[in-house]
Amino acid sequence: MLQHVWVAGPGSPNPGELLSHTVRPLDAARAQALAIDLSRRSTPAEGGFCTFQPVVNGGACPFSLDCTGCDKFVVSGADLLYWRRKREQWYAIAERAPDDATADYLHQVFAPTARAIDGLENVLAGLGLLDDALALDLRRPQDYFHRMWSTAFRTADLVPADEEDIPA
């Protein structure tokens, strides 16, 4: 469910605004239809999803892959821990700034992202999903490769590699 909770990204006019329309429990058929629709309307990007249709359809990004500055970028509940780490990183950099003007500038640059994170946290807390989002750590390889690792192949079904097939 976490990947279906979307808020506007840092580059949008209202960072952190809830974009998901369906936040109540779904039956199995509706959940499957929603997952198919989301996969058709978005493509994964670093820390969220790109909803710009030419990119979703396989085209090149005309915005030089500046996802956080793009209003077509959305953040999902599954990405909360990623963005919390980014916030900690930015705050640590600002704390080590050589002067107050630089620290203020860094805080100003990160402010839209902070609003997006705060909005996502508020939405997840309101849905009772905040603890689940905080427990989802996508840095673990099994989170990335779960589908691949859970697909079983019998050894006899795999084609053995002949020595002739191996490049020298």
Secondary structure, DSSP 8 states (H G I E B T S, - for coil): -GGG-EEE-TTSSSTT-B--S--S---HHHHHHHHHHHHHH-EEETTEEE--HHHHTT---TTTT-GGG-TTEEEEGGGHHHHHHHHHHHHHHHHT-SSHHHHHHHHHHHHHHHHHHHHHHHHHHHHT-HHHHHH--TTSHHHHHHHHHH----GGGS----GGGS--
